[in-house]
Amino acid sequence: MNQQLENATVDYLRTLRDLGAQTVEVSAATFDALKSRRKKSPPLPVRRTTSAAADDERRESRRPAAVSAAAPIAVPAAAGDAPPLNLDSAQKAAALEQLAATISANAEYRAMFKYAKNMVFGVGAPDAQIMFIGEAPGADEDAQGEPFVGRAGQLLTKMIQAMGLQRADVYIGNILKYRPDMPPGSSGNRKPTMDEIAVSRPYICEQVRIIRPKALVALGNTAIEGLFKTGRAAITQRRGQWTEFQGIPLMPTYHPAYLLRNPVNSEKRKVWEDLLQVMARVGLTVSDKQRRYFLTK
Ligand code: URA
């Protein structure tokens, strides 16, 4: 296990311990790595699993313990799934600010992304009715510290405008708060690893818990995988069908990057139909013109 991953694992274990967990199960490799640092800083009592398959299975079923709903600001940043909060607009703004500060102070999390320039927390209205959740910052987002500002982001912005809204009316966030490292000298972006997703997940859970929008929109496979801790999510099968996350209606749809790769009306229409459902769900008026967007004659 490399040092960064080891540090991130220890950080996660400490969070679970703070949340009241007594034991957790880890793979043989993790167990051996943690055993060697046990004397210096005792982590949780860990139990070794027997196989990688068993490890995967348990990874799916492990849930961070719930924390008190009465303490939104003091909640450990990596709290994960916890009881819903009911905050007013000013409290939401303060809680988000506090969460952003907590994440940027997490040196071990930061260290997992050694080429990232900026933390990309999220942007928009703290009391937004609609929250969009993407995968991870890319190069443009990393440079500007704001989610969805590159090509895919510009398309997302157009989609939001087509709904009759502005970016500032909604909230936009990602599963990861830093751009996943690419090999030095290479361009482009890569899909986050399972470990990057697992370590980041509590933060997006906490953002959703604070904002509590009327509807969530999960953009692409990684958003679904990150939120629901599924293995590979089949967005083609899940898109267009409402599900729930933290008791909030969630609409899975294609990532705008997919539409950039497949810029045909039939695919745009699918995403648009998903967004029409979102508009109806939060009570936005849908005009006849809007209803017909991307319908081929
Ligand atoms: N893709 C994402 O998933 N998120 C961003 O912020 C940018 C591109």
Boltz pocket constraint, residues with backbone or C-beta under 6 A from the ligand:
constraints:
  - pocket:
      binder: B
      contacts: [[A, 134], [A, 135], [A, 136], [A, 137], [A, 138], [A, 141], [A, 146], [A, 147], [A, 148], [A, 149], [A, 150], [A, 152], [A, 153], [A, 173], [A, 174], [A, 219]]
      max_distance: 6.0
